[in-house]
Amino acid sequence: MAKQGSQGKSRRSRQSAQERRISHLRRGIVIGIGFVVFGVTIGGLLYSTGSVDSDDIVEGEHYEVVADAPRRRPGAPVTVTEFFSYGCVHCRTFDPLIEDWRRDLSEGAAFERVPVAFSPEWAILGQAYLALERAGALAQNHERLFRAIHDNGRQFLSASQLARFVDGHGISGQDFLAAYNSPEVRQVLARNEARQSRLGIASVPSLTVADKYRINMDVGRRQALEVADHLVALEQADPRPE
């Protein structure tokens, strides 16, 4: 009996030691995961919030000069253009940064959005943007569309679906459809497609300045806006716009 009791104690001791090792192992894994998450978070913050010095902004790394770009007319504003789509989640997360940044645009600079049509679904959303812009109902629906698609999982596969969504938000569904199907909106769509091709826009969000500089978005979103400010100043300093 004493021998059996000793064996039982030994077995329990081994089990206890094994449980302690498993507990230590689990704790180590949790801590390791914590460090990884912390590192990814800090890296993301550095990527998104870091700053770039104007003296370090160079062609080929932070931006490209568009070949055969037209020169700006005298007195015309230097326009920063965001190519985007409501269907793009990256455009959704970039939008608040853009909205904050555009409030402090320098004098003589302007901002505009141009919707892209990389797919039939995005073409519908892009045409909706232009229709709302033309009808003066964009402010009431811009953020609503982003939220509906990316926060609430809504899909808009037709103009009639969009008309029901915007109805009563600065525009009636009927007026939206009239603007959506107008020749003017279709003409702008065609011009935008040609412009997008000429500027080499292959992904969104993308930024250009004066249709002359295409910014490398891989430098980081906040940094890309700093590059835009730098290029606006560079273009404004050009003594010979034509």
SERO-4910 file (N, C-alpha, C, O; in steps of 0.05 Angstrom, whole numbers):
BEGIN
 pado doro    nc1    nc2    nc3   cac1   cac2   cac3    cc1    cc2    cc3    oc1    oc2    oc3
  Met    A     16    -24      0      0      0      0     17     25      0     12     45    -14
  Ala    A     39     24     17     57     47     18     70     51     -9     73     74    -18
  Lys    A     76     29    -23     89     31    -49     69     43    -69     77     60    -85
  Gln    A     44     34    -68     24     46    -86     20     75    -81     17     91   -100
  Gly    A     20     83    -54     17    111    -48     40    127    -58     36    150    -68
  Ser    A     64    117    -56     88    131    -66     86    134    -96     93    155   -107
  Gln    A     77    113   -110     75    115   -139     54    135   -147     57    150   -167
  Gly    A     32    136   -131     11    156   -137     21    184   -134     16    201   -151
  Lys    A     37    189   -112     48    215   -108     67    223   -130     67    245   -140
  Ser    A     84    203   -138    103    208   -160     89    215   -186     97    233   -200
  Arg    A     67    200   -191     52    205   -216     39    233   -215     40    248   -235
  Arg    A     28    240   -192     16    266   -189     36    288   -192     31    310   -203
  Ser    A     60    283   -181     82    302   -183     90    307   -212     95    329   -220
  Arg    A     92    284   -227    100    287   -255     78    302   -270     84    319   -287
  Gln    A     52    296   -264     30    310   -278     31    340   -272     27    356   -289
  Ser    A     36    346   -246     38    374   -238     60    388   -252     56    411   -261
  Ala    A     83    375   -254    106    387   -268     99    392   -298    106    412   -309
  Gln    A     86    372   -310     78    374   -338     58    397   -342     60    412   -362
  Glu    A     39    399   -323     20    421   -325     33    448   -323     26    467   -337
  Arg    A     53    449   -305     68    475   -303     83    482   -328     83    505   -337
  Arg    A     95    461   -341    109    466   -366     90    475   -388     96    494   -403
  Ile    A     66    462   -389     46    470   -409     37    499   -404     33    515   -422
  Ser    A     33    505   -378     24    532   -371     45    553   -379     39    574   -390
  His    A     71    547   -373     93    565   -381     94    568   -411     98    590   -422
  Leu    A     90    545   -425     91    546   -454     68    564   -465     73    580   -483
  Arg    A     44    560   -454     21    576   -463     26    606   -458     21    623   -475
  Arg    A     37    612   -434     42    639   -427     63    651   -446     61    675   -454
  Gly    A     83    635   -453    103    645   -471     92    651   -499     99    670   -512
  Ile    A     73    633   -508     60    637   -534     44    663   -534     45    679   -553
  Val    A     28    666   -512     12    691   -510     29    716   -510     22    735   -524
  Ile    A     51    715   -494     69    738   -494     81    743   -521     83    766   -530
  Gly    A     89    721   -534    101    724   -561     81    736   -580     89    754   -596
  Ile    A     56    727   -580     36    738   -597     32    768   -591     28    785   -609
  Gly    A     32    774   -564     29    802   -556     50    820   -568     45    842   -577
  Phe    A     75    810   -567     97    825   -579     94    829   -609     99    850   -619
  Val    A     84    808   -623     80    810   -652     59    830   -658     63    848   -675
  Val    A     36    829   -643     14    848   -648     24    876   -642     18    895   -656
  Phe    A     39    879   -620     49    905   -613     67    916   -635     66    939   -642
  Gly    A     85    898   -645    103    907   -666     88    915   -692     95    935   -704
  Val    A     68    899   -699     52    906   -723     37    932   -719     36    948   -737
  Thr    A     26    936   -695     11    960   -689     30    985   -691     23   1005   -704
  Ile    A     53    983   -678     72   1005   -678     82   1010   -706     84   1033   -715
  Gly    A     87    988   -721     96    991   -749     75   1005   -766     81   1022   -782
  Gly    A     49    997   -761     28   1010   -776     25   1039   -769     20   1056   -787
  Leu    A     28   1046   -743     27   1074   -735     50   1090   -747     46   1112   -757
  Leu    A     74   1078   -747     96   1092   -759     92   1096   -789     98   1117   -800
  Tyr    A     80   1076   -802     76   1077   -830     55   1099   -837     58   1113   -857
  Ser    A     35   1101   -819     13   1119   -826     17   1147   -815      6   1166   -825
  Thr    A     33   1150   -794     35   1176   -781     63   1189   -783     66   1212   -775
  Gly    A     82   1175   -794    109   1186   -797    109   1210   -816     90   1214   -831
  Ser    A    130   1226   -814    132   1250   -831    156   1247   -850    175   1232   -845
  Val    A    154   1261   -872    176   1261   -891    185   1290   -895    169   1307   -900
  Asp    A    211   1294   -894    222   1321   -897    222   1329   -927    227   1312   -944
  Ser    A    215   1354   -932    213   1363   -960    240   1359   -975    239   1353   -999
  Asp    A    262   1362   -961    288   1358   -974    293   1329   -982    310   1324   -999
  Asp    A    278   1311   -970    281   1282   -976    262   1272   -998    264   1249  -1006
  Ile    A    244   1289  -1007    224   1281  -1027    238   1282  -1055    246   1303  -1064
  Val    A    239   1259  -1068    254   1257  -1093    237   1243  -1114    221   1225  -1108
  Glu    A    241   1251  -1139    228   1238  -1161    238   1209  -1163    262   1203  -1159
  Gly    A    220   1191  -1170    227   1163  -1173    222   1147  -1148    218   1123  -1149
  Glu    A    223   1160  -1125    217   1147  -1100    191   1155  -1088    175   1139  -1080
  His    A    186   1181  -1088    161   1192  -1076    140   1199  -1097    116   1200  -1091
  Tyr    A    149   1204  -1121    130   1211  -1143    143   1206  -1170    167   1203  -1172
  Glu    A    126   1206  -1190    135   1204  -1218    124   1228  -1234    102   1237  -1228
  Val    A    140   1237  -1253    130   1258  -1271    116   1245  -1294    128   1227  -1308
  Val    A     92   1253  -1300     76   1241  -1321     87   1251  -1348     91   1275  -1352
  Ala    A     91   1233  -1366    101   1241  -1392     81   1258  -1408     57   1252  -1407
  Asp    A     91   1278  -1422     75   1295  -1439     52   1308  -1424     30   1312  -1435
  Ala    A     56   1315  -1399     35   1328  -1383     30   1356  -1393     50   1370  -1400
  Pro    A      5   1365  -1394      0   1392  -1403      8   1412  -1381      7   1406  -1358
  Arg    A     18   1436  -1390     26   1456  -1371      1   1471  -1361    -19   1474  -1375
  Arg    A      3   1480  -1336    -19   1494  -1324    -23   1522  -1336     -3   1535  -1342
  Arg    A    -48   1529  -1339    -53   1556  -1349    -47   1577  -1328    -51   1572  -1304
  Pro    A    -38   1601  -1337    -32   1622  -1317    -57   1629  -1300    -79   1632  -1311
  Gly    A    -53   1630  -1274    -75   1636  -1256    -93   1613  -1248   -109   1615  -1230
  Ala    A    -89   1590  -1262   -105   1567  -1255    -95   1554  -1228    -71   1555  -1223
  Pro    A   -113   1544  -1212   -104   1532  -1187    -88   1506  -1192    -91   1493  -1213
  Val    A    -71   1499  -1173    -57   1474  -1175    -75   1453  -1162    -80   1454  -1138
  Thr    A    -84   1434  -1178   -105   1416  -1168    -92   1389  -1160    -78   1376  -1175
  Val    A    -99   1381  -1136    -92   1354  -1126   -117   1336  -1131   -139   1343  -1122
  Thr    A   -113   1314  -1145   -135   1296  -1152   -132   1270  -1138   -111   1257  -1139
  Glu    A   -154   1261  -1125   -154   1234  -1114   -171   1217  -1133   -195   1222  -1137
  Phe    A   -159   1196  -1144   -174   1176  -1159   -183   1155  -1138   -167   1145  -1123
  Phe    A   -209   1149  -1138   -220   1132  -1117   -244   1117  -1127   -253   1120  -1149
  Ser    A   -254   1099  -1109   -280   1086  -1114   -294   1082  -1087   -280   1076  -1067
  Tyr    A   -320   1084  -1087   -335   1077  -1062   -332   1048  -1056   -335   1040  -1033
  Gly    A   -326   1031  -1076   -323   1003  -1071   -296    995  -1059   -292    972  -1053
  Cys    A   -278   1014  -1056   -250   1008  -1047   -248   1014  -1017   -253   1036  -1008
  Val    A   -242    993  -1002   -240    996   -973   -217   1014   -965   -218   1028   -945
  His    A   -195   1014   -981   -173   1031   -975   -180   1061   -979   -171   1078   -965
  Cys    A   -197   1066   -998   -208   1093  -1002   -225   1101   -979   -225   1124   -970
  Arg    A   -239   1082   -968   -256   1087   -944   -239   1096   -920   -246   1115   -907
  Thr    A   -217   1082   -915   -200   1089   -892   -184   1114   -898   -175   1128   -879
  Phe    A   -178   1120   -923   -163   1144   -930   -180   1169   -929   -169   1191   -925
  Asp    A   -206   1166   -932   -224   1189   -935   -222   1208   -911   -221   1233   -916
  Pro    A   -222   1200   -886   -220   1219   -864   -194   1235   -865   -194   1259   -858
  Leu    A   -172   1222   -873   -146   1237   -875   -148   1258   -896   -139   1281   -893
  Ile    A   -160   1251   -919   -164   1270   -941   -181   1294   -931   -174   1317   -937
  Glu    A   -202   1288   -917   -220   1309   -908   -206   1328   -889   -210   1353   -891
  Asp    A   -190   1318   -871   -175   1335   -853   -154   1351   -868   -150   1375   -863
  Trp    A   -140   1339   -886   -118   1352   -901   -128   1374   -919   -116   1395   -920
  Arg    A   -151   1370   -932   -160   1389   -952   -169   1415   -939   -170   1436   -953
  Arg    A   -175   1415   -913   -183   1440   -899   -160   1460   -898   -165   1484   -895
  Asp    A   -136   1450   -900   -112   1468   -897    -97   1471   -923    -73   1477   -923
  Leu    A   -111   1468   -946    -98   1471   -972    -88   1500   -974   -101   1519   -966
  Ser    A    -64   1502   -986    -52   1529   -990    -68   1545  -1010    -83   1534  -1026
  Glu    A    -65   1571  -1008    -79   1589  -1027    -69   1583  -1055    -45   1579  -1060
  Gly    A    -88   1582  -1074    -80   1576  -1101    -80   1546  -1108    -73   1538  -1130
  Ala    A    -89   1530  -1088    -90   1501  -1093   -119   1492  -1091   -136   1505  -1079
  Ala    A   -126   1469  -1104   -153   1459  -1104   -152   1428  -1101   -131   1416  -1106
  Phe    A   -174   1417  -1093   -176   1388  -1090   -201   1378  -1105   -222   1391  -1105
  Glu    A   -198   1355  -1117   -221   1342  -1131   -218   1312  -1128   -196   1301  -1125
  Arg    A   -241   1298  -1131   -242   1269  -1132   -250   1261  -1160   -268   1274  -1172
  Val    A   -238   1239  -1169   -246   1228  -1195   -252   1198  -1190   -233   1183  -1183
  Pro    A   -276   1189  -1195   -282   1161  -1191   -271   1144  -1214   -272   1152  -1237
  Val    A   -261   1120  -1207   -251   1102  -1227   -272   1080  -1233   -291   1076  -1217
  Ala    A   -269   1066  -1255   -288   1045  -1263   -272   1020  -1270   -271   1012  -1293
  Phe    A   -259   1008  -1250   -244    984  -1255   -261    959  -1259   -251    938  -1267
  Ser    A   -287    961  -1253   -305    939  -1256   -333    950  -1262   -337    974  -1257
  Pro    A   -351    934  -1272   -379    944  -1276   -392    955  -1251   -406    975  -1252
  Glu    A   -387    942  -1228   -398    952  -1203   -387    979  -1196   -401    997  -1187
  Trp    A   -360    982  -1199   -348   1008  -1193   -356   1029  -1213   -357   1053  -1206
  Ala    A   -362   1021  -1237   -372   1041  -1257   -398   1053  -1248   -403   1077  -1252
  Ile    A   -416   1036  -1237   -442   1046  -1227   -438   1065  -1204   -451   1086  -1203
  Leu    A   -420   1058  -1186   -414   1076  -1163   -402   1102  -1172   -408   1123  -1162
  Gly    A   -384   1100  -1192   -371   1124  -1202   -391   1143  -1216   -390   1167  -1213
  Gln    A   -410   1131  -1231   -430   1147  -1244   -448   1160  -1223   -458   1182  -1226
  Ala    A   -453   1146  -1201   -469   1157  -1179   -455   1181  -1166   -468   1201  -1160
  Tyr    A   -429   1179  -1162   -414   1201  -1151   -418   1226  -1169   -423   1248  -1159
  Leu    A   -414   1223  -1194   -416   1245  -1213   -445   1257  -1213   -449   1281  -1216
  Ala    A   -465   1239  -1212   -492   1248  -1212   -498   1264  -1186   -511   1285  -1188
  Leu    A   -489   1255  -1163   -493   1269  -1138   -478   1296  -1139   -488   1316  -1129
  Glu    A   -454   1296  -1150   -439   1321  -1152   -453   1341  -1170   -455   1364  -1163
  Arg    A   -463   1331  -1192   -477   1349  -1211   -503   1360  -1199   -510   1383  -1204
  Ala    A   -516   1344  -1182   -542   1352  -1171   -539   1367  -1145   -559   1376  -1133
  Gly    A   -514   1371  -1135   -510   1385  -1110   -517   1370  -1085   -523   1382  -1065
  Ala    A   -517   1343  -1087   -525   1327  -1064   -502   1309  -1055   -507   1289  -1041
  Leu    A   -478   1316  -1062   -456   1298  -1055   -450   1299  -1025   -444   1279  -1013
  Ala    A   -450   1323  -1013   -443   1326   -985   -461   1309   -967   -452   1298   -947
  Gln    A   -487   1307   -975   -506   1291   -958   -502   1261   -961   -513   1246   -945
  Asn    A   -488   1252   -982   -487   1224   -988   -460   1211   -990   -457   1187   -990
  His    A   -439   1227   -990   -412   1217   -994   -405   1197   -972   -398   1174   -977
  Glu    A   -406   1206   -947   -399   1188   -925   -419   1166   -921   -412   1144   -913
  Arg    A   -444   1172   -927   -465   1151   -925   -460   1128   -943   -464   1105   -935
  Leu    A   -450   1133   -967   -444   1111   -986   -421   1094   -976   -422   1070   -977
  Phe    A   -400   1107   -966   -377   1092   -955   -387   1074   -932   -380   1051   -931
  Arg    A   -402   1086   -914   -412   1071   -890   -429   1047   -899   -427   1025   -888
  Ala    A   -447   1053   -917   -466   1032   -925   -452   1008   -937   -459    985   -932
  Ile    A   -432   1013   -954   -418    992   -968   -398    977   -949   -398    952   -948
  His    A   -382    992   -934   -361    979   -919   -367    974   -890   -355    956   -878
  Asp    A   -386    988   -878   -393    983   -851   -418    966   -848   -421    950   -829
  Asn    A   -436    968   -868   -461    953   -867   -465    932   -888   -486    919   -889
  Gly    A   -445    929   -905   -446    907   -925   -466    911   -947   -474    891   -959
  Arg    A   -474    935   -953   -493    940   -974   -479    937  -1001   -456    943  -1004
  Gln    A   -495    928  -1021   -486    926  -1048   -504    943  -1066   -529    942  -1062
  Phe    A   -493    958  -1084   -508    974  -1102   -501    965  -1131   -479    971  -1141
  Leu    A   -519    950  -1143   -514    938  -1169   -530    951  -1191   -529    942  -1214
  Ser    A   -545    972  -1184   -561    985  -1205   -566   1014  -1196   -564   1021  -1173
  Ala    A   -573   1030  -1216   -580   1058  -1210   -605   1060  -1193   -607   1078  -1177
  Ser    A   -624   1042  -1197   -649   1043  -1182   -644   1038  -1152   -657   1050  -1135
  Gln    A   -625   1019  -1146   -618   1015  -1118   -607   1040  -1105   -613   1047  -1083
  Leu    A   -589   1053  -1120   -577   1078  -1110   -597   1100  -1107   -596   1115  -1088
  Ala    A   -616   1101  -1126   -637   1122  -1124   -654   1119  -1099   -660   1139  -1086
  Arg    A   -660   1094  -1092   -675   1090  -1067   -659   1097  -1042   -669   1107  -1022
  Phe    A   -633   1092  -1044   -615   1098  -1021   -612   1128  -1016   -612   1136   -993
  Val    A   -609   1143  -1037   -604   1172  -1034   -630   1188  -1032   -629   1212  -1025
  Asp    A   -653   1176  -1039   -678   1190  -1039   -683   1203  -1011   -683   1190   -991
  Gly    A   -688   1229  -1011   -693   1244   -986   -668   1254   -972   -670   1267   -951
  His    A   -645   1249   -984   -620   1259   -972   -608   1279   -991   -587   1275  -1004
  Gly    A   -621   1302   -992   -611   1324  -1009   -620   1322  -1038   -614   1339  -1055
  Ile    A   -635   1300  -1045   -643   1296  -1072   -665   1275  -1072   -666   1258  -1055
  Ser    A   -683   1277  -1092   -703   1256  -1095   -692   1234  -1113   -673   1238  -1128
  Gly    A   -703   1210  -1110   -694   1188  -1127   -698   1194  -1156   -681   1186  -1173
  Gln    A   -719   1208  -1163   -725   1215  -1191   -703   1234  -1202   -693   1231  -1224
  Asp    A   -697   1254  -1186   -677   1273  -1195   -649   1260  -1197   -633   1267  -1215
  Phe    A   -643   1242  -1179   -618   1227  -1180   -616   1212  -1206   -596   1213  -1220
  Leu    A   -637   1198  -1214   -637   1182  -1238   -634   1200  -1263   -621   1192  -1282
  Ala    A   -646   1223  -1262   -644   1242  -1284   -615   1251  -1287   -605   1252  -1310
  Ala    A   -602   1257  -1265   -574   1265  -1266   -556   1242  -1274   -537   1245  -1290
  Tyr    A   -562   1219  -1263   -546   1194  -1269   -545   1188  -1299   -525   1180  -1310
  Asn    A   -568   1191  -1311   -571   1184  -1340   -566   1207  -1359   -571   1205  -1383
  Ser    A   -558   1230  -1348   -555   1254  -1365   -531   1251  -1384   -511   1238  -1377
  Pro    A   -532   1263  -1408   -510   1263  -1426   -485   1275  -1414   -462   1266  -1419
  Glu    A   -488   1296  -1397   -465   1309  -1385   -449   1290  -1367   -425   1290  -1368
  Val    A   -463   1275  -1351   -449   1256  -1333   -435   1234  -1350   -413   1227  -1343
  Arg    A   -448   1225  -1370   -435   1205  -1387   -410   1216  -1401   -390   1201  -1405
  Gln    A   -411   1241  -1409   -388   1253  -1421   -365   1256  -1402   -342   1251  -1409
  Val    A   -371   1263  -1377   -350   1265  -1356   -338   1237  -1351   -314   1235  -1347
  Leu    A   -355   1217  -1351   -345   1189  -1347   -324   1182  -1369   -303   1171  -1363
  Ala    A   -331   1189  -1393   -312   1183  -1415   -286   1198  -1413   -265   1187  -1417
  Arg    A   -288   1224  -1406   -264   1240  -1402   -247   1229  -1379   -222   1229  -1381
  Asn    A   -260   1222  -1358   -246   1211  -1335   -231   1185  -1342   -208   1181  -1333
  Glu    A   -243   1168  -1358   -230   1143  -1365   -205   1149  -1382   -185   1136  -1378
  Ala    A   -207   1168  -1401   -184   1175  -1417   -162   1188  -1400   -138   1182  -1403
  Arg    A   -170   1204  -1381   -151   1217  -1363   -137   1197  -1345   -113   1198  -1341
  Gln    A   -152   1179  -1334   -141   1157  -1318   -120   1141  -1333    -99   1135  -1321
  Ser    A   -126   1135  -1358   -107   1120  -1374    -82   1136  -1379    -60   1126  -1378
  Arg    A    -85   1162  -1386    -62   1179  -1392    -44   1182  -1368    -19   1184  -1371
  Leu    A    -56   1184  -1344    -40   1188  -1320    -29   1162  -1308    -14   1162  -1289
  Gly    A    -36   1139  -1320    -26   1114  -1310    -37   1105  -1284    -23   1094  -1267
  Ile    A    -63   1110  -1279    -75   1103  -1253    -83   1074  -1255   -101   1067  -1270
  Ala    A    -70   1057  -1239    -76   1028  -1239    -87   1018  -1213    -95    994  -1212
  Ser    A    -88   1035  -1193    -99   1026  -1167   -109   1051  -1152   -103   1073  -1159
  Val    A   -126   1046  -1132   -137   1068  -1116   -134   1061  -1086   -134   1037  -1079
  Pro    A   -132   1082  -1069   -131   1110  -1077   -105   1118  -1089    -84   1108  -1082
  Ser    A   -106   1136  -1109    -82   1148  -1121    -85   1178  -1121   -107   1189  -1124
  Leu    A    -62   1191  -1119    -61   1221  -1119    -44   1231  -1142    -23   1220  -1147
  Thr    A    -54   1251  -1155    -38   1265  -1175    -39   1295  -1168    -57   1305  -1154
  Val    A    -19   1310  -1178    -18   1339  -1175    -15   1352  -1202      4   1346  -1217
  Ala    A    -34   1369  -1208    -33   1385  -1233    -32   1367  -1258    -23   1376  -1279
  Asp    A    -42   1342  -1256    -41   1323  -1278    -12   1320  -1288     -8   1311  -1311
  Lys    A      7   1326  -1271     35   1326  -1279     51   1307  -1262     71   1295  -1271
  Tyr    A     44   1304  -1237     58   1287  -1218     40   1265  -1208     17   1270  -1200
  Arg    A     49   1240  -1208     34   1217  -1197     49   1208  -1172     72   1200  -1174
  Ile    A     36   1210  -1149     49   1204  -1124     50   1174  -1118     31   1160  -1124
  Asn    A     72   1165  -1108     75   1137  -1100     61   1133  -1073     72   1142  -1052
  Met    A     39   1119  -1073     23   1116  -1048     37   1096  -1029     29   1094  -1006
  Asp    A     57   1081  -1038     70   1062  -1021     87   1076   -999     95   1063   -980
  Val    A     91   1102  -1001    107   1116   -981     91   1119   -955    102   1126   -934
  Gly    A     65   1114   -956     47   1117   -933     27   1139   -939     33   1158   -954
  Arg    A      3   1136   -928    -18   1155   -935    -14   1183   -925    -17   1202   -940
  Arg    A     -6   1186   -900      0   1213   -890     24   1225   -905     24   1249   -912
  Gln    A     44   1208   -910     67   1218   -924     60   1226   -952     71   1245   -963
  Ala    A     41   1211   -965     33   1218   -992     20   1246   -993     24   1260  -1012
  Leu    A      6   1253   -972     -6   1279   -971     15   1301   -967     12   1323   -977
  Glu    A     36   1294   -952     58   1313   -949     73   1317   -976     81   1339   -983
  Val    A     75   1295   -991     87   1297  -1018     69   1314  -1035     79   1330  -1051
  Ala    A     43   1311  -1033     25   1328  -1048     29   1357  -1042     30   1374  -1060
  Asp    A     32   1364  -1016     37   1392  -1009     63   1402  -1021     64   1424  -1031
  His    A     83   1385  -1021    109   1392  -1032    107   1398  -1062    118   1417  -1073
  Leu    A     92   1381  -1076     89   1384  -1105     72   1408  -1112     76   1420  -1133
  Val    A     52   1414  -1096     36   1438  -1100     55   1462  -1099     53   1480  -1116
  Ala    A     71   1463  -1078     90   1486  -1075    109   1487  -1099    116   1508  -1108
  Leu    A    119   1463  -1107    137   1462  -1130    124   1473  -1155    137   1488  -1170
  Glu    A     99   1465  -1160     85   1474  -1184     79   1504  -1182     80   1518  -1202
  Gln    A     72   1513  -1159     66   1542  -1155     91   1559  -1160     89   1582  -1167
  Ala    A    114   1548  -1154    139   1563  -1158    148   1563  -1187    167   1577  -1194
  Asp    A    135   1548  -1204    142   1547  -1233    136   1574  -1245    113   1583  -1245
  Pro    A    156   1588  -1255    152   1615  -1264    139   1617  -1292    132   1639  -1301
  Arg    A    136   1594  -1305    126   1595  -1332    103   1576  -1338    105   1559  -1356
  Pro    A     81   1578  -1323     58   1562  -1331     47   1571  -1358     48   1595  -1364
  Glu    A     37   1553  -1374     28   1561  -1401     -1   1550  -1405    -12   1554  -1427
***
